[in-house]
């Protein structure tokens, strides 16, 4: 993996090189355009210069021709001798003129060289004659090779007038070696060459021998090189226009062409494009040198800048890696990061602040995990104790349920016995009435009365025995009711403790946050069960109090009944002792019988209340048994809930231990 330092060096170097290369390319482009413009302008000016030079040379020949024509017109001498003599003198003064002649409309022809044409020779049919007449002015013929002198020659001719009419044409043959030499030596730019075209764009002068005129044959510019230079015939460099094309040597060249006004000829130059580019070579070398120097400077600067930029980034990276490895210990060698004023300083300070924040969070987590572990152990212990207490309560409630069932059975038996006692009391009541009815006959039926008295005594003994047994049952029922009250108090106390434990568990669950939500729900259910248990216990307590109240009333009534039965028994004994003297004490017997009747009536009325009370006790005992069974079921549900809470507390302890292990991985 490339380091950020090498990336920075690479990027800066690339940017510098690209920038310098771009600037160099732009500079080269504009330099090329400027040099090309300057060079083409130079060549165009050269072609114009040589055009003026050739035009000047041709004008000297035109002046000579004008002077000759004027001389003929002025002197008005057209005899052969005069003309020959005149031509000879002019030939001596103009060395480049190899021949002078004149032709007339009458076919007369006079040559300065002494040449006499044949009879069929008609000067009027010669091109120089016809063109001069046609133009009615000086004409310059196309160049041709003079076989006699083996030189390139042109003909300059002009019409002669007399009385305003053309009577003939004077001409001269001029060797153009001067022009040829002038054009051939013209090299405005190295490796360039000049060329000369006539008015028909035929080559007069050209370095390539294939394009040079031969005998009567001339080469037109549009016919060479498959017509690649045909545009040269229309080129005019007076406005700096040039033609770029490949030349006969297959090199890319720039062509210029300037017209010669006097003859409608044209002179031009061909310059290799590479000659224009030669001045750019130094510029290219300079650009390459600048690029090399810039690259070296860029690399040096990039190394320096890369170090300045990468050092803090490397420090930040090292700090981040330490944070990744959970190493939050403080080190002084990272304090310099916070001193940077740029983005690296912002990042560095952010990482340092993050480490401090993580350190504080981890310390708080360590503290909290220890507290949670401690509280989870407390909750675990408390739930275990609560489960044990609830199991004890469940056992007690089961016993209470069994006692309630037994109590209900005893109350049912007592009720049945009270029904029997009621029947006996009815019998006693009837018997007492009979005694009262037949008391007046006691005397006569004393034996029967004694027997009846004995039977009554036996019945009262049985009644006394039953009453005593019923009293014992009532006392036992009262004792059981007291036990129920104590158990209810225990249940009430346990329910209150459970409610407090559930409240404390809910508080600890709230402190635990998300991890304690499930525990909070279980604690809330325990609290609700504890409140329901407390309410049910209070209802049972009220019922038991009512039972105890009824039992106390029954006991009082039984005590009173026992007392009455005892008194009746005593009275019966007295009656038995006194029965022997019934006859004498009939009045006393009747009084005693009335007392007995009253007591029996009282017992009869009391036995209804006792019967009602016993029935109430039986019903209450049955309800108590049912309520106790419901309490037992609730206690079993509470036991299951507490076991779930205990398991949750154990899970919480394990989670807390795991959290403590994770937190201990941090180094602070």
Residue pairs with C-beta under 8 A, 6 or more apart in sequence:
2 10
3 310
4 306
4 309
4 310
4 313
4 314
5 303
5 306
5 307
5 309
5 310
6 306
7 306
8 302
8 305
8 306
8 309
8 310
9 299
9 302
9 303
9 306
10 302
11 302
12 298
12 299
12 301
12 302
12 305
12 306
13 295
13 298
13 299
13 302
15 298
16 294
16 295
16 297
16 298
17 291
17 294
17 295
17 298
20 287
20 290
20 291
20 294
20 295
21 291
24 287
24 290
24 291
27 283
27 287
28 280
28 283
28 284
28 287
31 280
31 283
32 277
32 280
35 276
35 277
35 279
35 280
36 276
37 240
39 189
39 254
39 271
39 275
39 276
40 240
40 242
40 254
40 256
40 276
41 240
42 188
42 189
43 188
43 189
43 192
43 237
43 242
43 254
43 256
43 269
43 271
44 237
44 238
44 240
44 241
44 242
44 256
44 258
46 186
46 188
46 256
46 269
47 194
47 237
47 256
47 257
47 258
47 267
47 268
47 269
48 237
48 238
48 258
50 182
50 183
50 186
50 194
50 258
50 267
51 258
51 259
51 260
51 261
51 266
51 267
53 182
54 179
54 182
54 183
54 196
54 260
54 265
54 267
55 260
55 261
55 262
55 263
57 178
57 179
57 182
58 140
58 260
58 262
58 263
58 265
59 262
61 97
61 156
61 172
61 174
62 138
62 156
62 262
64 90
64 94
64 97
64 156
64 172
65 138
65 156
65 157
65 158
65 170
65 171
65 172
66 138
66 158
68 86
68 90
68 100
68 158
68 170
68 172
69 158
69 159
69 160
69 170
71 86
72 78
72 83
72 102
72 160
72 170
73 160
73 161
73 162
75 82
76 162
77 83
78 104
78 108
78 168
80 110
83 102
83 110
83 112
84 110
84 111
84 112
84 114
86 112
87 100
87 101
87 110
87 111
87 112
88 112
90 97
90 100
90 112
91 97
91 98
91 99
91 100
91 112
96 174
96 175
96 177
96 178
97 172
97 173
97 174
97 175
98 146
98 149
98 151
98 153
98 173
98 174
98 175
99 111
99 112
99 113
99 172
99 173
100 111
100 112
100 113
100 170
100 171
100 172
100 173
101 109
101 110
101 111
101 112
101 113
101 170
101 171
101 172
102 109
102 110
102 160
102 168
102 169
102 170
102 171
103 109
103 123
103 124
103 126
103 129
103 168
103 169
103 171
104 123
104 167
104 168
105 124
105 166
105 167
105 168
107 121
107 122
107 123
107 124
108 123
108 168
109 117
109 121
109 123
111 117
117 123
123 129
123 169
124 130
127 141
128 139
128 141
128 155
128 157
128 169
128 171
129 157
129 169
129 171
131 139
131 141
131 157
132 138
132 139
132 157
132 158
132 159
132 169
132 171
133 159
133 166
133 169
136 159
136 166
137 158
137 159
138 156
138 157
138 158
138 262
139 155
139 156
139 157
139 158
140 154
140 155
140 156
140 198
140 199
140 262
140 263
140 264
140 265
141 154
141 155
141 156
141 157
142 154
142 198
142 199
142 200
142 202
142 204
142 218
143 152
143 153
143 154
143 176
143 198
143 204
143 213
143 218
144 152
144 153
144 154
144 213
144 215
144 216
144 218
145 151
145 152
145 153
145 213
145 214
145 215
146 152
146 153
146 173
146 175
147 215
149 175
151 175
151 177
152 175
152 176
152 177
152 180
152 204
152 213
153 173
153 174
153 175
153 176
154 173
154 174
154 176
155 171
155 172
155 173
155 174
156 171
156 172
156 174
157 169
157 170
157 171
157 172
158 169
158 170
158 171
159 166
159 168
159 169
160 166
160 167
160 168
160 169
160 170
161 167
176 204
179 196
179 204
179 205
180 196
180 204
180 205
183 194
183 195
183 196
183 205
183 267
184 193
184 194
184 205
184 207
186 194
186 269
187 193
187 194
188 269
188 271
189 269
189 271
189 275
189 276
190 275
191 271
191 272
191 275
192 269
192 270
192 271
192 272
192 275
193 206
193 207
193 269
193 270
194 205
194 267
194 268
194 269
194 270
195 203
195 205
195 206
195 207
195 211
195 267
195 268
195 269
195 270
196 203
196 204
196 205
196 206
196 265
196 266
196 267
197 203
197 204
197 221
197 233
197 257
197 265
197 266
197 267
197 268
198 204
198 218
198 263
198 265
199 263
199 264
199 265
200 218
200 220
201 220
201 221
201 222
201 232
201 233
201 266
202 213
202 218
202 219
202 220
202 221
203 211
203 212
203 213
203 218
203 219
203 220
203 221
204 213
204 265
205 212
206 212
206 219
208 248
210 219
210 224
210 248
211 219
211 224
211 248
212 219
213 219
221 229
221 230
221 232
221 233
222 229
222 230
222 233
224 248
225 246
225 247
225 248
228 245
228 246
229 243
229 245
229 255
231 243
231 245
232 243
232 255
232 257
232 268
235 241
235 242
235 243
235 255
235 256
235 257
235 268
236 257
236 258
236 259
237 256
237 257
237 258
237 268
238 258
238 259
242 254
242 255
242 256
243 254
243 255
243 256
243 257
244 252
244 253
244 254
244 255
244 273
245 252
245 253
245 255
246 252
246 253
247 253
247 270
251 272
251 273
251 274
252 272
252 273
252 274
253 270
253 271
253 272
253 273
254 270
254 271
254 272
254 273
254 276
255 268
255 269
255 270
256 268
256 269
256 271
257 266
257 267
257 268
258 266
258 267
258 268
259 265
259 266
260 266
260 267
309 344
312 336
312 337
312 340
312 344
312 345
312 348
313 344
315 333
315 334
315 336
315 337
315 348
316 337
316 344
316 347
316 348
316 351
319 334
319 337
319 348
319 351
319 352
319 355
320 351
322 328
323 351
323 354
323 355
323 358
326 665
326 666
326 667
327 667
328 355
328 358
328 359
328 362
328 666
328 667
328 668
329 667
329 668
334 348
334 352
337 344
337 345
337 348
337 349
337 351
337 352
338 345
338 348
338 349
338 352
339 345
340 348
358 666
359 666
359 668
362 663
362 666
362 668
363 668
365 659
365 663
366 660
366 663
366 664
369 656
369 659
369 660
369 663
370 660
372 511
372 512
372 515
372 652
372 656
372 659
373 653
373 656
373 657
373 660
375 508
375 511
376 649
376 652
376 653
376 656
377 653
379 505
379 508
379 519
379 649
379 652
380 646
380 649
380 650
380 653
382 501
382 504
382 505
383 501
383 642
383 645
383 646
383 649
384 646
386 497
386 498
386 501
386 642
386 645
387 639
387 642
387 643
387 646
389 494
389 497
390 494
390 498
390 635
390 638
390 639
390 642
391 639
393 490
393 491
393 494
393 635
394 632
394 635
394 636
394 639
396 487
396 490
396 491
397 487
397 491
397 628
397 631
397 632
397 635
398 632
400 483
400 484
400 487
400 628
400 631
401 625
401 628
401 629
401 631
401 632
403 480
403 483
403 484
404 484
404 621
404 624
404 625
404 628
405 625
407 477
407 480
407 621
407 624
407 625
408 618
408 621
408 622
408 624
408 625
410 473
410 476
410 477
410 621
411 477
411 614
411 617
411 618
411 621
412 618
413 473
414 470
414 473
414 474
414 477
414 614
414 617
414 618
415 611
415 614
415 615
415 618
417 466
417 469
417 470
418 470
418 607
418 610
418 611
418 614
419 611
420 466
421 463
421 466
421 467
421 470
421 607
422 607
422 608
422 611
424 459
424 462
424 463
425 463
425 600
425 603
425 604
425 607
426 604
427 459
428 456
428 459
428 463
428 600
428 603
429 597
429 600
429 601
429 604
431 452
431 456
432 593
432 596
432 597
432 600
433 597
435 449
435 452
435 593
435 596
436 590
436 593
436 594
436 597
438 445
438 449
439 586
439 589
439 590
439 593
440 586
440 590
442 449
442 582
442 583
442 586
442 589
443 582
443 583
443 586
446 579
446 582
446 583
449 579
449 582
450 576
450 579
453 572
453 575
453 576
453 579
454 576
456 572
457 569
457 572
457 573
457 576
460 565
460 568
460 569
460 572
461 569
463 565
464 562
464 565
464 566
464 569
467 558
467 561
467 562
467 565
468 562
470 558
471 555
471 558
471 559
471 562
474 551
474 554
474 555
474 558
475 555
477 547
477 551
477 617
478 548
478 551
478 552
478 555
481 544
481 547
481 548
481 551
482 548
484 540
484 544
484 624
485 541
485 544
485 545
485 548
488 537
488 540
488 541
488 544
489 541
491 533
491 537
491 631
492 534
492 537
492 538
492 541
494 533
495 530
495 531
495 533
495 534
495 537
496 530
496 534
498 526
498 527
498 529
498 530
498 533
498 638
499 527
499 530
499 531
499 534
501 526
502 523
502 524
502 526
502 527
502 530
503 523
503 527
505 519
505 520
505 522
505 523
505 526
505 645
506 520
506 523
506 524
506 527
508 516
508 519
509 516
509 517
509 519
509 520
509 523
510 516
510 520
512 519
512 652
515 652
515 655
516 652
518 648
519 645
519 648
519 649
519 652
522 641
522 644
522 645
522 648
523 645
525 641
526 638
526 641
526 642
526 645
529 634
529 637
529 638
529 641
530 638
532 634
533 631
533 634
533 635
533 638
536 627
536 630
536 631
536 634
537 631
539 627
540 624
540 627
540 628
540 631
543 620
543 623
543 624
543 627
544 624
546 620
547 616
547 617
547 620
547 621
547 624
550 613
550 616
550 617
550 620
551 613
551 617
553 613
554 610
554 613
554 614
554 617
557 606
557 609
557 610
557 613
558 610
560 606
561 603
561 606
561 607
561 610
564 599
564 602
564 603
565 603
567 599
568 596
568 599
568 600
571 592
571 595
571 596
574 592
575 589
575 592
578 585
578 588
578 589
579 589
582 589
